[in-house]
Amino acid sequence: MAEATRKTLPVPFAGAAAEVRIVVEDWPADALLEEMEITDAYDLTGLYEGVPLTERSADWPEPPSTVTLFRRPILDEWAARGDVTLDALVSHVVVHEFAHHFGWSDDEIARIDQWWD
């Protein structure tokens, strides 16, 4: 589902999105939750790790970025919501994390995307 979502990104974003690794894990690690000050693992469905394109230097190549999807929190949210398909939820999480790759902050994303309101 995540790869299918990547393939639907508009042409201006598709090339930059191709370099990002997509990983699926069952749960976020305890150390990650502690670092992010998240007390409930179910609150983290996805994570972008890397240097956003807007912060990269042409003089210094960056290692590939990674989008990690956390399967159990996604499945739990899907079951609890009951108003979206699993495919739509996964797509939403993927697009949200790719937005970080393109340089958007959570606040900027929230202004145009009111998914969780």
ZIMOZI-V867742 format. One record per pair of residues at least 24 apart in sequence whose ideal C-beta (glycine too) atoms are under 6 Angstrom apart, sorted by the first residue. I is the first residue (numbers start at 1). GAP is how many residues later the second one is. If there is no record, write none. Layout:
BEGIN
I,GAP
I,GAP
END
This chain:
BEGIN
1,86
1,89
2,67
2,92
5,86
5,89
16,37
17,81
19,45
20,45
20,47
20,81
21,43
21,45
22,45
23,43
23,45
24,45
24,47
25,43
25,45
26,45
26,46
27,45
28,42
42,31
42,34
44,26
44,29
45,25
45,28
45,29
45,48
46,47
46,51
48,49
48,52
48,53
52,51
53,49
53,50
54,49
65,36
67,30
END
